[in-house]
Amino acid sequence: MTARVAEIWRHPIKSHGRERVKGVTLTRGRPMPFDRRWAVAHEHSRFDAENPCWQPCREFSIGAKSPRLQAISARMDPDTQRLTLRHPERDEITIDPDDAADAARFIAWAGPISNAARALPARLVRAADAAMTDTDYPSVSIVSLATHRAVAARLGQDISPLRWRANLLIEGADPWAEMDWIGERIRLGGVEMEIAEPITRCMATTANPETGIRDADTLTALKQGFGHQDCGVYARVTRGGRLREGDRIEVPGR
């Protein structure tokens, strides 16, 4: 089977909602448009709104600390850039993330589904020229569905690939083949990417993306079954272009 892009996902607010899109235009050296464009700074965050720049995960409210956040879904209106968010425990909310009043409404909305034992959400923030990806460089995350199925088989239970919060879910590669692509440049439709490094997983992946309940020990399955805590890879866009679901993936020389 030829490897292909099965699904494309973006996460407009870091750890607070996912949205599937059929296609996206990528730019060299940039992340996916509107992916992790905003983030939720918690009450102890040192994020400086006067000098906004990329910050690591510890400065934000994230699914590893608040598993119920994993059950948020998102939909962005491409014309108005207003964002609609849903969660099984909350009423639907629509906001302009850059509007102060809407941002405050969102923080109030997210509070009840945040872990009260951890630092609570305080501010919706963004950096003009940086996405709050989990890497300190603009990255696109890729997870192979064959690798996902290998982890699920080790767990002995059916789990959703949305647990991994990847930008691209790919089909047709052998399990763990993407790890052999590190350091290589691959072509996906009209786009070229350099595979940079594996993604080391955290507690966020133990939560069910439909319910926000921790119900699968993904980390133990990875460590005991495969000798590491990795699933998926980070990539840098080295040649921009249009990428669509169904596009073929080519690994030169393979």
Secondary structure, DSSP 4 states (H G I P E B T S, - for coil): ---EEEEEEE-SBTTS-BEEESEEEE-TT---TTTT-EEEEETT----TTS-----GGGB--TTT-GGGGG-EEEE-TTT--EEEEETTEEEEEE-TTSHHHHHHHHHHHGGGS-TTSPPEEEEEEBTTB---SSSS--EEEEEHHHHHHHHHHHTS---GGGG--SEEEESSPTTGGGGGTT-EEEETTEEEEEEEEEE--GGGGB-TTT--B---HHHHHHHHHSS-EEEEEEEEEE-EEEETT-BEE-TT-
